[in-house]
Each structure stands twice: as structure tokens, then as C-alpha cells.
Amino acid sequence: MMLALTLLLSSIVAIPQAAPAPPMPAPYQAALTTLGRSGDFKDNVLKVNLGRSDLKVTINGRPVPTPLGFGGWVAFTSGNLSSGASAKEDGMNVMMGDLVLTEDQVNPVMSLVLDNGLEATALHNHFFWESPRIFYMHVHGHGALDDLAKKIKPAIDLMMKGVVAGPASPAPALGFDSAALSKIIGAAGEQNGAVYKITLGRADLAVKEMGATINARMGLNTWAAFTGTADNAVVAGDVAMLAKEVTPVLTAMRKAGLSIVSLHHHMIGTEPDIYFLHYWGEGNAETLARGVRSAIDLLGK
């Protein structure tokens, strides 16, 4: 039993939290300049986080913090980087992202994505009972790195219009034992404000595009975000699954009392096909974590 658990956790790997970031390749720094935003470069991926701090969201009347799942992102990678070469603007760069949009933003942003030669690969909800209603648009493109940055910039600018980044504030004390949640789920997490988020990759899946590895930082991941208190917590998250894993995972989550919010794809044309589900739960934090773990245990089987 212990051997099986060890093998499982070696194939579903947590994103390293403390590894030092490698130097930013010059083309990626240029892409950040084009976007007019900051980002970080790890695991051969440049990632730009787009937190919607302008949104004051409630779920069933309960205020929820932005890091629980109201932050968008875009990420860029290149097949050249996996061999240790410098990033080149030779058509081998891949962009993926998830844009967080209000209802009135969805179609204007989609037009900007499409009119600039990019793809919108999914549009769906991540939550029930939220106010205002929020939708998530997955975007995709490949080509020269600076071209990709120029093409996605208008959509990002429209999405983030009026969002002003405030000064960093000290992280509040969490109302639950985050170490206990990490131990239950089997991976360390990261605190962002009042949210503790645990992210797991799918290192057992070899997904590539244009020679580039599509890894956890490109969106191939499972995550669980917790906020609240030990006895009155909420969890929201996403599970990345193969087709054969979908029904067992759904069954495990429902038996654990977790609500399934959405079932869909994020990417088009990947080999193998990857399915994603979003879930929600309320209650005792450690009980919620055990429910999430019951689903994670079925991945990679």
C-alpha cells in the first residue's frame, strides 16, 4: 500500500515552490515589455498572472477572495528551451491562457482574440451562485514570441481595464492548519492572501505541441484552493483527467459531498485528450481535503 502511494505521488508531482527562478531569456523579457506586465520564468515557461482584484465576488452571499479562483493568466513556452537552447522567434513558441471575464466582457474579448489570429478554445463557468457572474475563456496560439504577445495584448488590456495593482500587504493568518491539508493531499501548497492553494502537475502525461512540453505551468494541472476557517472552510479547484478517469473521479467527488460545477476541455487537439472538472465544497477543511484526495488517488491509474 505504501509503495503504491509513493508511486502515485511521484507521477502526480507538485509544482516546486522554492526552486530559484532561472535567468529570464531575453526574448521573454521583450515579450513582457510588449505586454507591459510582469511575469516569472520557471520550468521553461514564462507565466503572466492577471489577478482580477477589481472583482468583489460573493458566492451564495459569502465574500470570497480573488486568489480562490478569480485570477487569469497567459503562459508562453518553446520547444527549443527543452534542449537548453535559447528561445527563438521561429514559429515554435506556444501560448496558452485563461482569461477571467464578466458577462459583458466575453464577446468583446473573444472578438479581439479571434481578430488577432488567436484561438478561443473553451468558454465556461468555474463557480455556481457567484455574483457577479464570471466566465473563463481559454486562449491559444503559436508562432513568433513577440507576435503572440502583440496579438494577446488587446484582449488582456480590455479584460484588465481599470484594474489597479495595490501595494503588497502582509499575508493574514490562515484560519486552518495548512500543513495538515498538505499532508492529507500529499503536496505542499502556497499561501496567497487568505487562500492556501495546492497545485499538482501530471508528470505522468507527455503532452507536447510544436515540440514544446505542455506542463503544469501551461495549464496541465490539478489544484485545490482553500479559504475560511477549520470548521467553516470552502474549497474550489480543478482536476485534469484522461477520458478513462472522468467517471471514477466524478463518482469519488460526489461520494465525498463535493459539488461538480463544470466538466469540459481547456485545450483543442492535444494528444491525449485532457478533460477538466471544476468543483466546490463547504465544511470542515480537513474533511474537504480528504474528499479532494479521494479523487487525486484515482489519477494515473
N, C-alpha and C positions, 0 to 999 in steps of 0.2 A: 504493500500500500504506500509506504513512504517512498519507495523507488518510483512508483507511478506518479506520485505527486511531484517529485523532483524533476522528472522528465517533462511533465506538463508545464511547470513554471520555467523551464529552460527554453521551451518553444514559444511561450507567450511572454514576451520579455517586457519589463517596464522600461520606459524611456529613461536613460540616465539623467539624474538631476544635478549632479555635482561635477561632471566632467568639464574641464575647461574648454571654452569655445576656441576652435582653430582660427587662424587669421582669415579675415574676410577676403575672398578673391576679388580683385579689382573690378571685374565686370558686375559682380553682385553689389558692390558698393555703388557703382554707377547706376544700377537699377534702383537702389534706394534713393539716390539723388533724384532720379526721374520721378519716382513716386512721391517724393517729398516726405518720406516717413522713415522710421527706424525699424530695424529688424535684427535677427540674430542668425548666425550661420553655424549649424551643427549637423552631423550625420549627412554631409553633402547636400544639405537643404538650406536655402535662405527662406526664413519664415517671417512674415509681417503680420503681427496681431492687430486686430481692428476692434477694440472694445467699444461697445455702444453705451458709454457712460451717460449719454443723453436720455436713455430709456429708463423710465421709472416703472418697472413691471411688477404687477401683483398676480398671484396665482390663487384662485379661489379667495381673493381678497387679502391674501398674505403677501406682504412685500418680499421680494427675492432679490439678492444682489446680482449685479451684472455678470460676475465670473461663474455663476451657476450654469450659464449656457447662452449668454447674450453677447458673445464676442465673436466677430468674424475673423477671417484670416485669408491670406494668399501665400502660396509657397512656390518656390522655383528650384529645380534641380537639373542636372545634366548628366548624361551617360558618361561624359568624359571624366567627371570627377571620381567615379568609382575606380578608375585605373590610376588615379593620382595625378592626372594631367590637369592643366589649368582649364577653367571654364572658357569655352569658345562660343562666339556668336555665329554658329554654323548651322543653325536649324535643329540642333539636337537638344535644346532646352525645353523643359516641360513645366507648365504652370497649372496648378490646381488651387481651388479656394472655395470658401464657404462664406457667402455674404448674408448678413443678418439685416432683414428689411421689414419695415412696416408695410401695411397693405397698400398704401398709396405709392410706395417706392418700387414695388415689384415690377410692374411693366415698364416704367421709365428706365430702370436699371437694366432690365433684360434687353431693351432696345439698344442701349449703349453697348452691352456685351456683344450682341449679335452684329450690330452695325460696324463694330471694330474687328470683325473676323474671328471672334472667340465663340466658344460654345457654352450654353447653359445646359448642364447635364442632369439636373434634378431641381425640383421645387417642392417643398413640403413643410410641414409643421414639425416642431420638436416638443411642443407642450400642448396640453389641454387647459382650458379655463384661464388662460393668461389675458391680461389687459394692460396695454393694447395688444392686439393680435400681432404675432411675429411670424415671419416666414423666412425660410433658409434656401438660398439659391446656390447650388454648386456650379462652379465655372471651371473651364478647361481650355488650354491652348498649348500649342508647341511651335517653336520657331526661334528666331534670334532673341536673345535675352532682353535687350533694350526695347525691341519691338513689342514684346509681351508686356513689359512694364508700361509702355506708352499706351497700349491698347486697353489695359485694365484700369488705368488711372482715372478716366472719366467716370466709370461706374463706382469706383471707390470714393471719389470726391463727392458724388451725388449721395451715396449712402452715408458718408461721414459729414455731410454739410451741417454745420452748427455744433459739431462735437468738439469740445474744448478739453484738452487733457489737463487735468488739475495736478497740483503737486502731490508727490507720493506721500502717503500718510502711514504711520506705523500700523502693522497688522494687528487687528484686535485678537484677544484671546478667544480661541475656539470654545464652543460650549459642549464639546465632546472630546473623547480620547482619540486623537487622530492615529496614534501609534497602534491602538487596538484595532482600528479599522484597517490599517495597513497590514497588520498581522493576519486578519481574517481573509482579506482579499489576496494577500500574498505578494504585495509590491508596495514600495514606498510611494507617497504622493507629494504634493506641493501645495502650500497654502497661498491663496490669492485673496486678500481681504478676509471676509468672513466665510470663505469657501475652501474646503480641502478637496483637491482633485487627484485621483489616481488614474494614470493612463497606462495602458498595456498595448504593446505592438503585437503584430502577428508575424514574428520572425520565421514561423513555420511555412509561410506562404511566399513564394517567389513571384512577385508581381512586377513586371517591367513595362516601360513604354519608351520608345526611341532609345533603347539601351540604358535608360535610367531606372534605378530601383525606386519603386513606389513604396515608401516605408511609413512608419508611424507619423513622422512629421509632415508627410504629404497627405495624410488623412486616413491611412490604413491602420486604424486603431480602435480599441475599446476603452471606454472611460466611465468613471463614476465620480460625480461631484456631490459633496455633502455640505449642508449648512444647517443651522439651527442648534438644538441642544441634544444632550444624550438621550432624553426621553421624548423629545418633540423635534425630530430631525426630518429633513427631506433629502432625497437623493434623486438626481437626474443623470441620465447617461445614454450611452450609445454602445452597441455591440456590433462588431464586424464579423460576418459569418459566411461560410461556404453554404451552398444550397442545402447540403445534407444536414447542416447544423441548425437550420432555421427552426424547424418544428420542435426538436428537443429543447432548444433554448427558450422558445416561446412557452413551452409546457412548464419548464423549470421556473421561469419567472412568474407565471400565473400561480403556480402552486405556492410560491413564496409570497404571494399577495402583492406583487409589483404590477403596476398598470402599464400595458403596452400602449404607446402613444402613436407610433408610426413605424411602418415597415416599408423599406424602399431600397433603391440603389443610390450611390453617390457618383459613380463613375460609369462611363459607357465604353464598351469594347475591351474591357480588361480580360485577361486570361489568368486564373479562373474568374468566373463571375463572383462578385462580392456583394452581399446583402447587408444592410444595416437596419437595426431597430433602435428606436428611442423609447425610453422607459421612465417611469416616475414612481416614487414611493414616499409615504409619510409614516412616521412612527419612531420606534426606538432605533438609534443609529446603528448599533451593532447587529440588531435583527435585520435591518435593511442591508447591511454589508454581507451578512450570511446569505441573503437572497441573491445578491449580485454574484457572490462566489459560486453559488449552485449553478449559475449559467456559465460562468467562466470555465468551470471544471469540464464542461462539455465541448469546449473549443479544442481543435487539434486532435480529436478522437478519430 
